[in-house]
Amino acid sequence: MGTLCPACGGEMKYYPPFYTCRSCGLSAKRSELDDIREQYRDQAREEMREEIEKEYEEEKGRKPRVDRKKQKEMLDWYTSSKKK
């Protein structure tokens, strides 16, 4: 089995020194492919963690937690409007 494209899952063909996807056209060296795969893996882990956390909160009958980034933005907005 050949190398699979990290972006679309298509077949990657080796044209030295690059691997090129036959489906989407992504072209990268082997080390770059490894970095891209790691980024996709990290992103998938974060999405999975958020989904599991949301399901857990829903099972407990609680309102799902607000994303920490959104929570900080809301807090900053609230405190800046009260400075008068």
Number of C-alpha atoms within 10 A of each C-alpha: 4 9 15 17 24 20 15 12 12 18 18 22 16 16 10 8 10 17 22 22 22 14 13 14 14 17 19 18 14 13 10 13 20 13 12 16 15 13 13 14 13 12 12 12 12 12 12 12 12 15 12 12 14 16 14 13 14 13 11 9 9 11 10 15 12 10 10 9 9 10 12 12 11 12 12 11 11 11 9 10 9 7 6 4
